[in-house]
């Protein structure tokens, strides 16, 4: 008969009846088989729990907590309930303390107008003197804005010795454009932070500053400033890619054809990479993996050491699926 079970000496084992020893060995075999079955069931349970979690996450996704459009929510999705009205009218309620803009410090005031009462409002007696603590009322105004036109005249003079004619030169920064740096910066600002169309930019400059500018001049200014900002943009991008944690997202955005790369007028995408120190925006016509790599760079593909690991926080859009699981995390919702 087989060897004794663990913990039982051979002498004790042989002293037991043969039937008892056979029964113990049978029970030991059954326990071993049951343990193997339990381990298999545990592995299956873990796999099913993981699959259930993924299915619940997919079911719970909507346009409110993922990149899905609202049209994909389906008829079963319940929109958030509107907050019930309080029954009060909009605006300030009767009896509440009034509020208004805070007074600026006197250092910020450009002009002070002293106003003294001429006579007593009760008896008409003439009044003189100064109130040590007068009431203060401030009016904020902008000065009249007109464009400044600077004409550069290049004089040509003849040398009295050799009779050679010499013409004065124009500085390179002046010769590059007919529009100065401040006006050029405003044109660029109106096409980026305040994305106005060419026609609206023309109208604003004409009505506000009296400056008439052509569409081609607007395009030239924007292209020139974009080229000037290319190096700082690349420096910011390189710095952001080296940060330990970055947050990325993308959203649809209107894209013009100032650079000639969008002749069909397709709607583009605005990509953003946010870090603790630098935020980088990048605009393009694609929402693909290639566009994500153009923003994040190839270094986010898992080629870094554990000490240099960079964590990318995203909404798990498919464009980020190339990132290794150990270096990516998902956000719970969208704002």
Secondary structure in CASP SS format (residue, H / E / C, confidence):
PFRMAT SS
TARGET T0000
AUTHOR 0000-0000-0000
METHOD secondary structure of the structure
MODEL  1
X C 1.00
X C 1.00
X C 1.00
X C 1.00
X C 1.00
X C 1.00
X C 1.00
X C 1.00
X C 1.00
X H 1.00
X H 1.00
X H 1.00
X H 1.00
X H 1.00
X H 1.00
X C 1.00
X C 1.00
X H 1.00
X H 1.00
X H 1.00
X H 1.00
X H 1.00
X H 1.00
X H 1.00
X H 1.00
X H 1.00
X H 1.00
X H 1.00
X H 1.00
X H 1.00
X H 1.00
X H 1.00
X H 1.00
X H 1.00
X H 1.00
X H 1.00
X H 1.00
X H 1.00
X H 1.00
X H 1.00
X H 1.00
X H 1.00
X H 1.00
X H 1.00
X H 1.00
X H 1.00
X H 1.00
X H 1.00
X H 1.00
X H 1.00
X H 1.00
X H 1.00
X H 1.00
X H 1.00
X H 1.00
X H 1.00
X H 1.00
X H 1.00
X H 1.00
X H 1.00
X C 1.00
X C 1.00
X C 1.00
X C 1.00
X C 1.00
X C 1.00
X C 1.00
X C 1.00
X C 1.00
X H 1.00
X H 1.00
X H 1.00
X C 1.00
X C 1.00
X C 1.00
X C 1.00
X C 1.00
X C 1.00
X C 1.00
X C 1.00
X C 1.00
X C 1.00
X C 1.00
X C 1.00
X C 1.00
X C 1.00
X C 1.00
X C 1.00
X C 1.00
X C 1.00
X C 1.00
X C 1.00
X C 1.00
X C 1.00
X C 1.00
X C 1.00
X C 1.00
X C 1.00
X C 1.00
X C 1.00
X C 1.00
X C 1.00
X C 1.00
X C 1.00
X C 1.00
X H 1.00
X H 1.00
X H 1.00
X C 1.00
X C 1.00
X C 1.00
X C 1.00
X C 1.00
X C 1.00
X C 1.00
X C 1.00
X C 1.00
X C 1.00
X E 1.00
X C 1.00
X C 1.00
X C 1.00
X C 1.00
X C 1.00
X C 1.00
X E 1.00
X C 1.00
X C 1.00
X C 1.00
X C 1.00
X C 1.00
X C 1.00
X C 1.00
X C 1.00
X C 1.00
X C 1.00
X C 1.00
X C 1.00
X C 1.00
X C 1.00
X C 1.00
X C 1.00
X C 1.00
X C 1.00
X C 1.00
X C 1.00
X C 1.00
X C 1.00
X C 1.00
X C 1.00
X C 1.00
X C 1.00
X C 1.00
X C 1.00
X C 1.00
X E 1.00
X E 1.00
X E 1.00
X C 1.00
X C 1.00
X C 1.00
X C 1.00
X C 1.00
X C 1.00
X E 1.00
X E 1.00
X E 1.00
X C 1.00
X C 1.00
X C 1.00
X C 1.00
X H 1.00
X H 1.00
X H 1.00
X H 1.00
X C 1.00
X C 1.00
X C 1.00
X C 1.00
X C 1.00
X H 1.00
X H 1.00
X H 1.00
X H 1.00
X H 1.00
X H 1.00
X H 1.00
X H 1.00
X H 1.00
X H 1.00
X C 1.00
X C 1.00
X C 1.00
X C 1.00
X C 1.00
X C 1.00
X C 1.00
X H 1.00
X H 1.00
X H 1.00
X H 1.00
X H 1.00
X H 1.00
X H 1.00
X H 1.00
X H 1.00
X H 1.00
X H 1.00
X H 1.00
X C 1.00
X C 1.00
X C 1.00
X C 1.00
X C 1.00
X H 1.00
X H 1.00
X H 1.00
X H 1.00
X H 1.00
X H 1.00
X H 1.00
X H 1.00
X H 1.00
X H 1.00
X H 1.00
X H 1.00
X H 1.00
X H 1.00
X C 1.00
X H 1.00
X H 1.00
X H 1.00
X H 1.00
X H 1.00
X H 1.00
X H 1.00
X H 1.00
X H 1.00
X H 1.00
X H 1.00
X H 1.00
X C 1.00
X C 1.00
X C 1.00
X E 1.00
X E 1.00
X E 1.00
X E 1.00
X E 1.00
X E 1.00
X E 1.00
X E 1.00
X E 1.00
X C 1.00
X C 1.00
X C 1.00
X C 1.00
X C 1.00
X C 1.00
X C 1.00
X C 1.00
X C 1.00
X C 1.00
X C 1.00
X C 1.00
X C 1.00
X C 1.00
X E 1.00
X E 1.00
X E 1.00
X E 1.00
X E 1.00
X E 1.00
X E 1.00
X C 1.00
X C 1.00
X C 1.00
X C 1.00
X E 1.00
X E 1.00
X E 1.00
X E 1.00
X E 1.00
X E 1.00
X C 1.00
X C 1.00
X C 1.00
X C 1.00
X H 1.00
X H 1.00
X H 1.00
X H 1.00
X H 1.00
X H 1.00
X H 1.00
X H 1.00
X C 1.00
X H 1.00
X H 1.00
X H 1.00
X H 1.00
X C 1.00
X C 1.00
X C 1.00
X C 1.00
X C 1.00
X C 1.00
X C 1.00
X C 1.00
X C 1.00
X E 1.00
X E 1.00
X E 1.00
X E 1.00
X C 1.00
X C 1.00
X C 1.00
X H 1.00
X H 1.00
X H 1.00
X C 1.00
X C 1.00
X C 1.00
X C 1.00
X H 1.00
X H 1.00
X H 1.00
X E 1.00
X E 1.00
X E 1.00
X C 1.00
X C 1.00
X C 1.00
X C 1.00
X C 1.00
END
